[in-house]
Amino acid sequence: SKRTDDNETGYRGFFYGFELIDVVILENSENTILLSAVPSYSTISHIIKHRERFNYIYNKIELPLELKYLTPKLTELMCLEWLRSDYCPKDWKIKYQLLLVGGNNAKIDIYGKTINDKIIACQVTTTNEKKLIEEKGEKLNGVGDIRIMFCAGEEQNINIEGVEVILLQEVWDSLIGSEYRAMLEKLVNE
């Protein structure tokens, strides 16, 4: 590392250098899944959460077709597609989105209008920590006509007033045995 001082701005900081050994370049055009794992606004990203995915890509091995291999952004996309499908309750079926999936609002990951002209607001989390799920779900109160909390984990006694709780595994299971299987295969391995 090297210490830097900027006399004009008063900024004092450090620059770090890394020696890269046995570098393999993974092109986004060949591994589009990387776009959802590495934030576009960062040069160096904390990718430890996706270590297994990168090992599979690096070794050119397909990942097993399992929910745990979806990144948070792709999990949101899966939930959106479920809400467009015939597998979700008819009253929740999305006619169109009003915001892009994820990133626009800390409270809402999916926001749109249903086929019954109701506003639907959803939060998607890959955590299975009950307290965190309830905190995130409570933020949906007062937003939209229909509120859904998609979350990971086993069947839990999660109670959030005014918010429906749907397990991600249930969404995955309903899609994997259908024409959506091809979509899930692409999301996991492309």
Disulfide bonds with the S-S distance in Angstrom:
none
